[in-house]
Amino acid sequence: MQRQLGYTVGALTGGAVAATLLRRERTARRSAERVTAAALETLLNAIDANDHETGAHVRRVARYALTLAEAADLDEKARLTIERVALFHDIGKIHEALFDIIHDQSTLTREEWGAVATHPLRGAKVLAPLSAFYPDLAEGVLTHHERWDGSGYPRGLKGSRIPIAARVVAIADSFDAITHRRRYRGGRTGDEAAALIAAGRATQFDPELTDLFLFPPVFARIQGDMRRSNSPRVRGGDRRVGKGFDAPEVTFRWRHGARARHGRDGPRPTAR
């Protein structure tokens, strides 16, 4: 009887220790998730602070990319990855070695173009330390200039070997680059952009995603977002990113003191 009681007490003690360790592990992971989410938010704020144009560009790209991802009926995990890749795809451009080149209004030299082409790798290196919680983010940023026919950079990946997030962001990125105004040129119309994207079908872009992007009901939503981003209220006095434009809710946002909601794919939105 005493021996059996000893086994029972030992089992209960062991179970209590295991439960305590599990709680500590969960608490530590939640803390790490919050720190990681805060790091991403800080990086996004750094993009906005260092270069307003890039900050506004990545948010527009995120909106277009999410519209395409929803139309493709991608699951929530894929959509979250696409949003993050879109928001950080140009983080490598804020590097001091590239800033002046990118903002120079003159035509790039061959050497300057080669320097700019390093921005996916630079961005991936910045984001690599966060891969434990966002495992597809750095890879998506690294590959967003790959092309369907294998002629892109930096790896020359071809077809479905390119991550789906990068394929979606590539179309959204090109659309915004074509349609949005720059200091040195005006933006082209949505129809002109559609023609150029159609011309890149199965060479630069995933053919199925291209067809879906240009599908009239989907493209109508894209154009609606484009018109809002180009409205005088957005272009005018208040230059802060997102003002007057339906930018996507940042799903990794975390504020100190707020009770974050966490899912399988990492930190979820908090109220703001």
LOMIGU-355077 format. One record per atom (N, C-alpha, C): x, y, z negated; residue in one letter; atom name. Coordinates in steps of 0.05 Angstrom, whole numbers, plus 5000, padded with zeros to 4 digits. Each point is the difference from the previous one (the first is absolute). Layout:
REM residues N
PT     x     y     z  type  atom
PT     X     Y     Z     A    CA
...
//
This chain:
REM residues 272
PT     x     y     z  type  atom
PT  5017  4976  5000     M     N
PT  4983  5024  5000     M    CA
PT  5018  5025  5000     M     C
PT  5020  5000  4982     Q     N
PT  5018  5023  4999     Q    CA
PT  5015  5003  5026     Q     C
PT  5008  4977  5012     R     N
PT  5014  5001  5026     R    CA
PT  4982  5012  5021     R     C
PT  4975  4991  5001     Q     N
PT  4981  5011  5020     Q    CA
PT  4995  5029  4996     Q     C
PT  4998  5008  4974     L     N
PT  4996  5029  4994     L    CA
PT  5024  5016  5010     L     C
PT  5024  4989  4996     G     N
PT  5024  5013  5008     G    CA
PT  5001  5004  5030     G     C
PT  4991  4979  5015     Y     N
PT  4998  5003  5030     Y    CA
PT  4981  5022  5007     Y     C
PT  4977  5001  4986     T     N
PT  4980  5020  5006     T    CA
PT  5010  5028  4995     T     C
PT  5012  5004  4977     V     N
PT  5011  5026  4993     V    CA
PT  5022  5008  5020     V     C
PT  5017  4980  5008     G     N
PT  5021  5006  5020     G    CA
PT  4988  5008  5026     G     C
PT  4979  4986  5008     A     N
PT  4987  5006  5026     A    CA
PT  4988  5028  5000     A     C
PT  4987  5006  4977     L     N
PT  4988  5027  4998     L    CA
PT  5021  5021  5000     L     C
PT  5022  4995  4986     T     N
PT  5022  5020  4999     T    CA
PT  5012  5004  5028     T     C
PT  5005  4977  5013     G     N
PT  5010  5001  5028     G    CA
PT  4982  5015  5019     G     C
PT  4974  4995  4997     G     N
PT  4980  5013  5017     G    CA
PT  5000  5030  4995     G     C
PT  5002  5008  4974     A     N
PT  5000  5029  4994     A    CA
PT  5025  5013  5011     A     C
PT  5023  4987  4998     V     N
PT  5024  5011  5012     V    CA
PT  4998  5004  5030     V     C
PT  4989  4979  5013     A     N
PT  4997  5001  5029     A    CA
PT  4981  5023  5008     A     C
PT  4978  5003  4985     A     N
PT  4981  5021  5006     A    CA
PT  5012  5028  4996     A     C
PT  5017  5002  4979     T     N
PT  5013  5026  4995     T    CA
PT  5020  5006  5022     T     C
PT  5015  4980  5009     L     N
PT  5019  5004  5022     L    CA
PT  4985  5008  5026     L     C
PT  4977  4987  5005     L     N
PT  4985  5006  5024     L    CA
PT  4990  5029  4999     L     C
PT  4990  5008  4977     R     N
PT  4991  5028  4997     R    CA
PT  5022  5020  5005     R     C
PT  5024  4993  4989     R     N
PT  5023  5018  5003     R    CA
PT  5008  5002  5030     R     C
PT  4999  4977  5013     E     N
PT  5007  4999  5028     E    CA
PT  4981  5017  5017     E     C
PT  4974  4997  4994     R     N
PT  4980  5015  5014     R    CA
PT  5003  5030  4995     R     C
PT  5006  5007  4975     T     N
PT  5004  5028  4993     T    CA
PT  5024  5012  5015     T     C
PT  5021  4984  5000     A     N
PT  5025  5009  5014     A    CA
PT  4995  5004  5030     A     C
PT  4984  4981  5012     R     N
PT  4995  5002  5028     R    CA
PT  4982  5025  5006     R     C
PT  4980  5004  4983     R     N
PT  4984  5024  5004     R    CA
PT  5016  5026  4999     R     C
PT  5018  5000  4980     S     N
PT  5018  5024  4998     S    CA
PT  5017  5004  5024     S     C
PT  5011  4977  5011     A     N
PT  5017  5002  5024     A    CA
PT  4983  5009  5024     A     C
PT  4975  4990  5002     E     N
PT  4983  5008  5022     E    CA
PT  4995  5030  4999     E     C
PT  4995  5010  4976     R     N
PT  4995  5029  4997     R    CA
PT  5024  5017  5007     R     C
PT  5023  4991  4992     V     N
PT  5025  5014  5007     V    CA
PT  5004  5000  5030     V     C
PT  4995  4977  5013     T     N
PT  5003  4997  5029     T    CA
PT  4980  5018  5014     T     C
PT  4975  5000  4991     A     N
PT  4980  5018  5012     A    CA
PT  5008  5029  4997     A     C
PT  5010  5007  4977     A     N
PT  5009  5028  4995     A    CA
PT  5023  5007  5019     A     C
PT  5018  4980  5004     A     N
PT  5023  5005  5018     A    CA
PT  4990  5006  5029     A     C
PT  4980  4984  5009     L     N
PT  4989  5005  5027     L    CA
PT  4987  5027  5001     L     C
PT  4985  5007  4980     E     N
PT  4988  5027  5000     E    CA
PT  5020  5022  5001     E     C
PT  5022  4996  4985     T     N
PT  5021  5020  5000     T    CA
PT  5013  5002  5027     T     C
PT  5004  4978  5013     L     N
PT  5012  5000  5027     L    CA
PT  4981  5015  5020     L     C
PT  4974  4995  4998     L     N
PT  4982  5014  5017     L    CA
PT  5000  5030  4995     L     C
PT  5001  5007  4974     N     N
PT  5002  5029  4994     N    CA
PT  5026  5012  5010     N     C
PT  5021  4984  5000     A     N
PT  5026  5010  5011     A    CA
PT  4998  5005  5030     A     C
PT  4986  4983  5014     I     N
PT  4996  5004  5029     I    CA
PT  4985  5027  5004     I     C
PT  4978  5004  4985     D     N
PT  4985  5024  5002     D    CA
PT  5017  5025  4994     D     C
PT  5016  4998  4979     A     N
PT  5015  5023  4991     A    CA
PT  5023  5006  5019     A     C
PT  5013  4980  5011     N     N
PT  5023  5004  5017     N    CA
PT  4992  5008  5029     N     C
PT  4977  4991  5009     D     N
PT  4993  5005  5028     D    CA
PT  4970  4998  5002     D     C
PT  4987  5023  5000     H     N
PT  4971  5001  5002     H    CA
PT  4989  4986  5025     H     C
PT  5014  5005  5022     E     N
PT  4990  4988  5026     E    CA
PT  5000  4970  4999     E     C
PT  5022  4988  4989     T     N
PT  5001  4971  4998     T    CA
PT  4979  4990  4980     T     C
PT  4997  5014  4978     G     N
PT  4979  4992  4980     G    CA
PT  4972  5000  5012     G     C
PT  4994  5020  5016     A     N
PT  4973  5001  5012     A    CA
PT  4998  4978  5022     A     C
PT  5022  4996  5014     H     N
PT  5000  4980  5022     H    CA
PT  4995  4972  4988     H     C
PT  5013  4992  4979     V     N
PT  4997  4973  4990     V    CA
PT  4972  4995  4989     V     C
PT  4988  5021  4990     R     N
PT  4973  4996  4989     R    CA
PT  4979  4998  5023     R     C
PT  5005  5015  5022     R     N
PT  4982  4996  5023     R    CA
PT  5004  4972  5011     R     C
PT  5025  4991  5002     V     N
PT  5005  4973  5011     V    CA
PT  4987  4979  4982     V     C
PT  5001  5004  4974     A     N
PT  4987  4981  4982     A    CA
PT  4970  4999  5005     A     C
PT  4987  5023  5005     R     N
PT  4971  5000  5005     R    CA
PT  4994  4984  5026     R     C
PT  5015  5006  5022     Y     N
PT  4995  4986  5025     Y    CA
PT  5006  4970  4997     Y     C
PT  5021  4994  4986     A     N
PT  5008  4972  4997     A    CA
PT  4979  4984  4984     A     C
PT  4989  5013  4979     L     N
PT  4979  4986  4985     L    CA
PT  4975  4996  5016     L     C
PT  4993  5019  5017     T     N
PT  4977  4997  5017     T    CA
PT  5003  4976  5019     T     C
PT  5024  4998  5011     L     N
PT  5006  4977  5018     L    CA
PT  5000  4974  4984     L     C
PT  5012  5000  4976     A     N
PT  5000  4976  4984     A    CA
PT  4972  4990  4992     A     C
PT  4983  5019  4994     E     N
PT  4972  4993  4993     E    CA
PT  4986  4989  5025     E     C
PT  5005  5012  5022     A     N
PT  4987  4990  5025     A    CA
PT  5010  4972  5007     A     C
PT  5025  4994  4993     A     N
PT  5011  4974  5005     A    CA
PT  4991  4979  4979     A     C
PT  4985  5009  4981     D     N
PT  4990  4983  4978     D    CA
PT  5023  4987  4985     D     C
PT  5021  5015  4996     L     N
PT  5022  4989  4984     L    CA
PT  4992  5000  4970     L     C
PT  5011  4982  4985     D     N
PT  4992  4998  4972     D    CA
PT  5012  5023  4983     D     C
PT  4991  5001  4975     E     N
PT  5008  5023  4983     E    CA
PT  5030  5001  4996     E     C
PT  5013  4978  4997     K     N
PT  5028  5000  4995     K    CA
PT  5015  5011  5025     K     C
PT  4991  4992  5024     A     N
PT  5013  5011  5024     A    CA
PT  4995  5030  5003     A     C
PT  4976  5009  4993     R     N
PT  4993  5028  5002     R    CA
PT  5017  5017  4981     R     C
PT  5004  4989  4975     L     N
PT  5017  5015  4981     L    CA
PT  5028  5002  5010     L     C
PT  5011  4978  5011     T     N
PT  5027  5001  5011     T    CA
PT  5002  5020  5023     T     C
PT  4980  5000  5018     I     N
PT  5000  5019  5022     I    CA
PT  4999  5029  4991     I     C
PT  4984  5005  4980     E     N
PT  4999  5027  4989     E    CA
PT  5027  5009  4990     E     C
PT  5013  4983  4985     R     N
PT  5026  5007  4988     R    CA
PT  5022  5003  5022     R     C
PT  5000  4982  5019     V     N
PT  5019  5002  5022     V    CA
PT  4996  5026  5015     V     C
PT  4975  5007  5005     A     N
PT  4994  5025  5014     A    CA
PT  5010  5025  4984     A     C
PT  4995  5000  4974     L     N
PT  5007  5022  4983     L    CA
PT  5031  5003  4998     L     C
PT  5014  4978  5002     F     N
PT  5029  5002  4996     F    CA
PT  5017  4993  5025     F     C
PT  4987  4998  5023     H     N
PT  5015  4991  5024     H    CA
PT  5022  5020  5008     H     C
PT  4997  5026  4993     D     N
PT  5020  5020  5007     D    CA
PT  5016  5009  4976     D     C
PT  5000  4986  4978     I     N
PT  5015  5009  4977     I    CA
PT  5030  5002  5006     I     C
PT  5010  4984  5019     G     N
PT  5028  5001  5007     G    CA
PT  5008  5026  5014     G     C
PT  4980  5016  5010     K     N
PT  5006  5025  5014     K    CA
PT  5006  5023  4981     K     C
PT  4994  4997  4974     I     N
PT  5007  5022  4982     I    CA
PT  5029  4999  4991     I     C
PT  5015  4980  5010     H     N
PT  5028  4999  4994     H    CA
PT  5014  5025  5011     H     C
PT  5019  5011  4984     E     N
PT  5012  5025  5008     E    CA
PT  5015  4999  5026     E     C
PT  5009  4976  5008     A     N
PT  5014  4997  5025     A    CA
PT  4982  5003  5024     A     C
PT  4974  4996  4996     L     N
PT  4980  5001  5022     L    CA
PT  4982  5024  5000     L     C
PT  4998  5014  4978     F     N
PT  4980  5021  4997     F    CA
PT  5003  5021  5022     F     C
PT  5025  5011  5003     D     N
PT  5004  5022  5019     D    CA
PT  4996  4990  5029     D     C
PT  5008  4975  5005     I     N
PT  4996  4990  5027     I    CA
PT  4970  4998  5007     I     C
PT  4985  4989  4982     I     N
PT  4971  4995  5005     I    CA
PT  4986  5027  5003     I     C
PT  5008  5020  4986     H     N
PT  4986  5026  5001     H    CA
PT  5012  5020  5020     H     C
PT  5020  4990  5015     D     N
PT  5011  5017  5022     D    CA
PT  4981  4999  5023     D     C
PT  4994  5024  5011     Q     N
PT  4980  5001  5021     Q    CA
PT  5012  4994  5028     Q     C
PT  5026  4998  5001     S     N
PT  5012  4994  5026     S    CA
PT  5000  4970  5006     S     C
PT  5006  4993  5024     T     N
PT  5000  4972  5008     T    CA
PT  5023  4985  4986     T     C
PT  4994  4976  4990     L     N
PT  5021  4985  4986     L    CA
PT  5021  4990  5019     L     C
PT  5025  5001  4990     T     N
PT  5021  4987  5015     T    CA
PT  4999  4970  4995     T     C
PT  5017  4985  5015     R     N
PT  5001  4971  4997     R    CA
PT  5008  4993  4971     R     C
PT  5020  5014  4990     E     N
PT  5010  4995  4973     E    CA
PT  4978  5006  4979     E     C
PT  4986  5022  5004     E     N
PT  4979  5007  4981     E    CA
PT  4977  4980  5001     E     C
PT  4993  4991  5024     W     N
PT  4979  4980  5002     W    CA
PT  5008  4974  4985     W     C
PT  5026  4993  5003     G     N
PT  5009  4976  4986     G    CA
PT  4999  5003  4970     G     C
PT  5004  5025  4990     A     N
PT  4998  5005  4972     A    CA
PT  4971  4998  4990     A     C
PT  4982  5011  5016     V     N
PT  4972  4999  4992     V    CA
PT  4990  4971  5000     V     C
PT  5010  4984  5018     A     N
PT  4991  4972  5002     A    CA
PT  5009  4984  4975     A     C
PT  5016  5011  4982     T     N
PT  5007  4986  4976     T    CA
PT  4979  5003  4978     T     C
PT  4980  5017  5005     H     N
PT  4981  5006  4977     H    CA
PT  4984  4976  4990     H     C
PT  4993  4980  5017     P     N
PT  4987  4976  4988     P    CA
PT  5017  4985  4981     P     C
PT  5026  4997  5007     L     N
PT  5018  4986  4982     L    CA
PT  5005  5016  4974     L     C
PT  5003  5026  5003     R     N
PT  5004  5017  4976     R    CA
PT  4975  4998  4982     R     C
PT  4976  5001  5012     G     N
PT  4976  4999  4984     G    CA
PT  4997  4973  4986     G     C
PT  5007  4978  5015     A     N
PT  4998  4974  4988     A    CA
PT  5018  4997  4976     A     C
PT  5024  5012  5002     K     N
PT  5019  4998  4977     K    CA
PT  4990  5016  4976     K     C
PT  4986  5022  5005     V     N
PT  4989  5015  4978     V    CA
PT  4979  4984  4985     V     C
PT  4984  4985  5015     L     N
PT  4977  4985  4989     L    CA
PT  5006  4972  4991     L     C
PT  5023  4990  5007     A     N
PT  5007  4972  4993     A    CA
PT  4999  4994  4971     A     C
PT  5008  5018  4982     P     N
PT  4999  4994  4971     P    CA
PT  4972  4995  4989     P     C
PT  4980  5008  5016     L     N
PT  4972  4997  4991     L    CA
PT  4987  4975  5011     L     C
PT  5016  4983  5013     S     N
PT  4989  4977  5014     S    CA
PT  4988  4979  4982     S     C
PT  5007  4999  4974     A     N
PT  4988  4981  4982     A    CA
PT  4970  5004  4998     A     C
PT  4990  5025  5002     F     N
PT  4972  5005  4998     F    CA
PT  4987  5006  5027     F     C
PT  5016  5010  5019     Y     N
PT  4990  5006  5026     Y    CA
PT  5018  4986  5021     Y     C
PT  4997  4973  5002     P     N
PT  5019  4984  5015     P    CA
PT  5000  5006  5030     P     C
PT  4979  5011  5011     D     N
PT  4998  5004  5029     D    CA
PT  5005  5029  5008     D     C
PT  5005  5017  4981     L     N
PT  5002  5029  5006     L    CA
PT  5026  5006  5015     L     C
PT  5023  4992  4989     A     N
PT  5025  5007  5013     A    CA
PT  5002  4988  5028     A     C
PT  4990  4975  5002     E     N
PT  5001  4986  5027     E    CA
PT  4982  5015  5020     E     C
PT  4977  5009  4991     G     N
PT  4982  5015  5018     G    CA
PT  5013  5026  5009     G     C
PT  5012  5014  4982     V     N
PT  5014  5025  5007     V    CA
PT  5023  4995  5019     V     C
PT  5015  4979  4994     L     N
PT  5023  4993  5017     L    CA
PT  4992  4994  5029     L     C
PT  4976  4989  5004     T     N
PT  4993  4989  5027     T    CA
PT  4979  5017  5014     T     C
PT  4994  5025  4991     H     N
PT  4978  5014  5012     H    CA
PT  5007  5012  5028     H     C
PT  5026  4998  5007     H     N
PT  5008  5009  5028     H    CA
PT  5007  4976  5017     H     C
PT  4994  4976  4991     E     N
PT  5003  4977  5018     E    CA
PT  4978  5001  5021     E     C
PT  5004  4987  5023     R     N
PT  4981  5001  5022     R    CA
PT  4991  4972  5007     R     C
PT  4976  4998  5010     W     N
PT  4988  4974  5006     W    CA
PT  5017  4984  5019     W     C
PT  5014  5014  5020     D     N
PT  5016  4985  5020     D    CA
PT  5028  4995  4991     D     C
PT  5007  5007  4975     G     N
PT  5026  4995  4989     G    CA
PT  5021  5021  5005     G     C
PT  4992  5023  5011     S     N
PT  5019  5021  5007     S    CA
PT  5003  5021  4979     S     C
PT  4987  4996  4977     G     N
PT  5002  5020  4978     G    CA
PT  5024  4997  4983     G     C
PT  5000  5014  4977     Y     N
PT  5023  5000  4982     Y    CA
PT  4990  4999  4971     Y     C
PT  5016  4991  4981     P     N
PT  5029  4994  5002     P    CA
PT  5007  4971  5007     P     C
PT  4980  4982  4999     R     N
PT  5006  4971  5004     R    CA
PT  4994  4989  5027     R     C
PT  4984  5014  5016     G     N
PT  4991  4989  5025     G    CA
PT  4980  4978  4997     G     C
PT  4983  5001  4979     L     N
PT  4980  4980  4996     L    CA
PT  4979  5001  5022     L     C
PT  4987  4978  5005     K     N
PT  4981  4998  5022     K    CA
PT  4974  4988  4991     K     C
PT  4978  5010  5011     G     N
PT  4974  4989  4996     G    CA
PT  4992  4997  4971     G     C
PT  4989  4977  4993     S     N
PT  4989  4996  4973     S    CA
PT  5022  4997  4979     S     C
PT  5025  5000  5008     R     N
PT  5022  5000  4980     R    CA
PT  5001  5027  4986     R     C
PT  4989  5020  5012     I     N
PT  4998  5026  4987     I    CA
PT  4977  4999  4980     I     C
PT  5005  5008  4975     P     N
PT  4979  4999  4980     P    CA
PT  4975  5016  5009     P     C
PT  4977  4989  4992     I     N
PT  4974  5012  5009     I    CA
PT  4998  5029  4990     I     C
PT  5011  5006  4976     A     N
PT  4998  5028  4990     A    CA
PT  5016  5019  5019     A     C
PT  5023  4991  5009     A     N
PT  5016  5017  5017     A    CA
PT  4987  5003  5027     A     C
PT  4986  4980  5010     R     N
PT  4987  5002  5026     R    CA
PT  4976  5019  4999     R     C
PT  4986  5000  4977     V     N
PT  4978  5019  4997     V    CA
PT  5010  5028  4998     V     C
PT  5020  5004  4983     V     N
PT  5011  5027  4995     V    CA
PT  5013  5011  5025     V     C
PT  5012  4983  5017     A     N
PT  5012  5010  5025     A    CA
PT  4980  5014  5018     A     C
PT  4976  4989  5002     I     N
PT  4979  5012  5016     I    CA
PT  4991  5026  4988     I     C
PT  4995  5000  4974     A     N
PT  4990  5024  4986     A    CA
PT  5021  5022  5001     A     C
PT  5025  4992  4996     D     N
PT  5023  5019  5001     D    CA
PT  5002  5014  5027     D     C
PT  4998  4984  5021     S     N
PT  5002  5011  5027     S    CA
PT  4977  5018  5006     S     C
PT  4976  4992  4992     F     N
PT  4976  5017  5005     F    CA
PT  5004  5028  4987     F     C
PT  5010  5000  4975     D     N
PT  5003  5026  4986     D    CA
PT  5022  5016  5013     D     C
PT  5022  4987  5008     A     N
PT  5022  5014  5013     A    CA
PT  4991  5013  5026     A     C
PT  4982  4988  5014     I     N
PT  4990  5010  5025     I    CA
PT  4980  5023  4996     I     C
PT  4983  4997  4980     T     N
PT  4977  5019  4998     T    CA
PT  5005  5024  4981     T     C
PT  5019  4997  4982     H     N
PT  5002  5022  4980     H    CA
PT  5019  5021  5009     H     C
PT  4994  5025  4993     R     N
PT  5016  5023  5008     R    CA
PT  5026  4999  4985     R     C
PT  5021  5010  5015     R     N
PT  5026  5004  4988     R    CA
PT  5007  5029  5003     R     C
PT  5022  5009  4987     R     N
PT  5008  5028  5003     R    CA
PT  5008  5006  5029     R     C
PT  5009  4980  5014     Y     N
PT  5011  5005  5027     Y    CA
PT  4982  4991  5022     Y     C
PT  4976  4988  4994     R     N
PT  4982  4992  5021     R    CA
PT  4972  4996  4988     R     C
PT  4980  5002  5017     G     N
PT  4973  4994  4991     G    CA
PT  4994  4970  5002     G     C
PT  4981  4991  4985     G     N
PT  4992  4972  5001     G    CA
PT  4983  4995  5025     G     C
PT  5001  4976  5010     R     N
PT  4984  4992  5023     R    CA
PT  4972  4991  4990     R     C
PT  4982  4997  5018     T     N
PT  4973  4992  4993     T    CA
PT  4999  4970  4993     T     C
PT  4978  4993  4987     G     N
PT  4996  4972  4993     G    CA
PT  4999  4982  5025     G     C
PT  4988  5010  5021     D     N
PT  4998  4984  5025     D    CA
PT  5028  4996  5012     D     C
PT  5016  5021  4999     E     N
PT  5027  4997  5011     E    CA
PT  5016  4980  4983     E     C
PT  4997  5001  4974     A     N
PT  5013  4981  4983     A    CA
PT  4991  4972  5005     A     C
PT  4974  4997  5005     A     N
PT  4989  4973  5006     A    CA
PT  5012  4989  5025     A     C
PT  5004  5017  5020     A     N
PT  5012  4990  5025     A    CA
PT  5029  4991  4996     A     C
PT  5015  5015  4984     L     N
PT  5028  4993  4995     L    CA
PT  5002  4975  4984     L     C
PT  4982  4996  4980     I     N
PT  5001  4976  4984     I    CA
PT  4991  4976  5017     I     C
PT  4980  5004  5017     A     N
PT  4992  4978  5018     A    CA
PT  5023  4992  5018     A     C
PT  5016  5020  5009     A     N
PT  5023  4994  5017     A    CA
PT  5021  4983  4986     A     C
PT  5001  5002  4973     G     N
PT  5019  4985  4984     G    CA
PT  4990  4973  4991     G     C
PT  4976  4992  5009     R     N
PT  4988  4974  4992     R    CA
PT  5018  4977  5010     R     C
PT  5007  4982  4981     A     N
PT  5015  4976  5006     A    CA
PT  5030  5006  5007     A     C
PT  5008  5025  4999     T     N
PT  5028  5007  5002     T    CA
PT  5009  5012  4974     T     C
PT  4989  5023  4993     Q     N
PT  5007  5013  4975     Q    CA
PT  4982  4989  4977     Q     C
PT  4974  4995  5006     F     N
PT  4981  4995  4979     F    CA
PT  4988  4972  5003     F     C
PT  4991  4989  4977     D     N
PT  4985  4975  4999     D    CA
PT  4975  5004  5018     D     C
PT  4996  4983  5020     P     N
PT  4978  5004  5019     P    CA
PT  4972  4998  4987     P     C
PT  4997  4981  4981     E     N
PT  4973  4998  4987     E    CA
PT  4994  5024  4983     E     C
PT  5020  5009  4985     L     N
PT  4996  5024  4983     L    CA
PT  4996  5024  5017     L     C
PT  5014  5002  5023     T     N
PT  4995  5022  5018     T    CA
PT  4972  5001  5010     T     C
PT  4990  4977  5009     D     N
PT  4972  4999  5009     D    CA
PT  4981  5008  4979     D     C
PT  5005  4991  4975     L     N
PT  4982  5007  4978     L    CA
PT  5002  5030  4994     L     C
PT  5023  5011  5000     F     N
PT  5004  5029  4994     F    CA
PT  4984  5017  5020     F     C
PT  5001  4991  5026     L     N
PT  4987  5015  5021     L    CA
PT  4970  4992  5004     L     C
PT  4990  4980  4985     F     N
PT  4972  4993  5002     F    CA
PT  4983  5024  4992     F     C
PT  4981  5008  5017     P     N
PT  4986  5026  4996     P    CA
PT  4991  5006  4971     P     C
PT  4986  4982  4986     P     N
PT  4992  5007  4973     P    CA
PT  5023  5005  4981     P     C
PT  5022  4984  5003     V     N
PT  5023  5004  4983     V    CA
PT  5014  5026  5007     V     C
PT  5004  5005  5026     F     N
PT  5014  5023  5009     F    CA
PT  4985  5026  4993     F     C
PT  4973  4998  4999     A     N
PT  4984  5023  4992     A    CA
PT  5006  5008  4971     A     C
PT  5004  4980  4983     R     N
PT  5007  5006  4972     R    CA
PT  5028  5012  4999     R     C
PT  5018  4989  5015     I     N
PT  5028  5011  5001     I    CA
PT  4999  5030  5009     I     C
PT  4985  5006  5021     Q     N
PT  4998  5027  5009     Q    CA
PT  4987  5019  4980     Q     C
PT  4981  4989  4985     G     N
PT  4988  5016  4979     G    CA
PT  5020  5008  4979     G     C
PT  5017  4981  4992     D     N
PT  5021  5006  4981     D    CA
PT  5020  5020  5012     D     C
PT  5006  4997  5026     M     N
PT  5019  5018  5013     M    CA
PT  4989  5028  5000     M     C
PT  4974  5004  5006     R     N
PT  4989  5027  5001     R    CA
PT  5001  5013  4973     R     C
PT  4994  4984  4979     R     N
PT  5001  5012  4973     R    CA
PT  5029  5008  4993     R     C
PT  5019  4984  5008     S     N
PT  5028  5007  4993     S    CA
PT  5010  5024  5015     S     C
PT  4988  5006  5023     N     N
PT  5008  5023  5017     N    CA
PT  4982  5024  4995     N     C
PT  4982  4999  4981     S     N
PT  4982  5022  4996     S    CA
PT  5015  5024  4989     S     C
PT  4989  5025  5005     P     N
PT  5014  5024  4990     P    CA
PT  5004  5000  4970     P     C
PT  4982  4987  4985     R     N
PT  5003  5000  4971     R    CA
PT  5025  4985  4991     R     C
PT  5006  4978  5015     V     N
PT  5023  4984  4994     V    CA
PT  5025  5014  5010     V     C
PT  4999  5012  5024     R     N
PT  5024  5012  5012     R    CA
PT  5006  5027  4987     R     C
PT  4980  5012  4987     G     N
PT  5002  5027  4991     G    CA
PT  5014  5004  4973     G     C
PT  4987  5017  4983     G     N
PT  5012  5010  4977     G    CA
PT  5010  4980  4980     G     C
PT  4984  4980  4993     D     N
PT  5008  4981  4980     D    CA
PT  5015  4977  5014     D     C
PT  5026  5000  4998     R     N
PT  5017  4981  5014     R    CA
PT  5005  4975  4985     R     C
PT  4989  4997  4976     R     N
PT  5006  4976  4984     R    CA
PT  4989  4976  5014     R     C
PT  5014  4978  4998     V     N
PT  4992  4975  5013     V    CA
PT  4973  4991  4991     V     C
PT  4983  4993  5019     G     N
PT  4974  4988  4993     G    CA
PT  4978  5020  4996     G     C
PT  5005  5026  4997     K     N
PT  4979  5019  4997     K    CA
PT  4983  5003  5025     K     C
PT  4975  4995  4997     G     N
PT  4981  5003  5023     G    CA
PT  5000  4975  5017     G     C
PT  5016  4980  4994     F     N
PT  5001  4976  5017     F    CA
PT  4995  4976  4983     F     C
PT  4985  4981  5011     D     N
PT  4992  4976  4985     D    CA
PT  5023  4980  4999     D     C
PT  5022  5007  4986     A     N
PT  5022  4982  4997     A    CA
PT  4993  4976  4983     A     C
PT  5012  4977  5005     P     N
PT  4992  4976  4985     P    CA
PT  5007  5003  4971     P     C
PT  4984  4988  4983     E     N
PT  5006  4998  4972     E    CA
PT  5025  4983  4996     E     C
PT  5018  5010  4984     V     N
PT  5026  4986  4997     V    CA
PT  4995  4978  4979     V     C
PT  5002  4975  5009     T     N
PT  4992  4978  4983     T    CA
PT  5021  4991  4980     T     C
PT  5024  5012  5002     F     N
PT  5020  4993  4980     F    CA
PT  5002  5022  4979     F     C
PT  4982  5020  5001     R     N
PT  5002  5023  4982     R    CA
PT  4997  4992  4971     R     C
PT  5017  5011  4984     W     N
PT  4999  4995  4971     W    CA
PT  5007  5025  4985     W     C
PT  4984  5007  4980     R     N
PT  5006  5024  4984     R    CA
PT  5006  4991  4972     R     C
PT  5020  5012  4987     H     N
PT  5007  4994  4973     H    CA
PT  4976  5005  4982     H     C
PT  4994  4980  4983     G     N
PT  4977  5002  4982     G    CA
PT  4974  4990  5011     G     C
PT  4999  4995  5026     A     N
PT  4975  4989  5012     A    CA
PT  5001  4970  4998     A     C
PT  4977  4988  4999     R     N
PT  4998  4971  4999     R    CA
PT  4997  4990  5029     R     C
PT  5022  4989  5010     A     N
PT  5000  4991  5028     A    CA
PT  4985  4974  5003     A     C
PT  4988  4996  5023     R     N
PT  4987  4975  5007     R    CA
PT  5019  4984  5018     R     C
PT  5006  4975  4993     H     N
PT  5020  4985  5015     H    CA
PT  4986  4976  5013     H     C
PT  5009  4994  5024     G     N
PT  4990  4976  5014     G    CA
PT  5024  4983  5008     G     C
PT  4995  4980  5016     R     N
PT  5022  4982  5007     R    CA
PT  5021  5013  5017     R     C
PT  4993  5022  5013     D     N
PT  5020  5013  5017     D    CA
PT  5013  5025  4987     D     C
PT  4999  5001  4973     G     N
PT  5014  5022  4987     G    CA
PT  4980  5021  4990     G     C
PT  5011  5023  4991     P     N
PT  4984  5021  4988     P    CA
PT  4978  5010  5019     P     C
PT  4977  5005  4989     R     N
PT  4977  5010  5015     R    CA
PT  4994  5029  4993     R     C
PT  4981  5013  5013     P     N
PT  4997  5029  4996     P    CA
PT  4991  5006  4971     P     C
PT  5008  5023  4991     T     N
PT  4989  5011  4976     T    CA
PT  4984  5025  5007     T     C
PT  4982  5008  4983     A     N
PT  4984  5024  5006     A    CA
PT  5018  5024  5000     A     C
PT  4993  5018  5017     R     N
PT  5015  5025  5000     R    CA
PT  4982  5023  5008     R     C
//
